[in-house]
Amino acid sequence: MSASKLNPNLFHGLERDGGYLYRNERPTSTTSPHWRGKIWLTGIGWYWLSAWEQDVKTGLFFKLRAQEMTDAHAIKYCAYKDRPQRNAPEAGQRQIILPEPGGENSSDSDIPF
């Protein structure tokens, strides 16, 4: 079985790696992970990510476990959520316009090679 490749993690239309962890506020047992989340790995797919806090002599570290996500879970938990558009800045805010990669305003066009 392979991880789900449905609903890729996109940023400005480009696929990117990334995910998040959040504290598990409702553990079901003493062995439940302290942190839970999901991660998208480009070319690989969606994975569930779990972390357990481990305190050792050298300090705190996290034991991690990744588990492949099914297509059903990717549809349910990784689908893009419609959010209100923020087209115009509110009063007192600056609007920042970033150039399109490889576009006319790209700084790459000034490079002579």
PyMOL commands that set and color helices and strands:
alter all, ss='L'
color gray80, all
select helices_A, chain A and resi 71-77+107-110
alter helices_A, ss='H'
color red, helices_A
select strands_A, chain A and resi 10-11+14-15+18-23+35-41+45-56+59-68
alter strands_A, ss='S'
color yellow, strands_A
deselect
rebuild
show_as cartoon
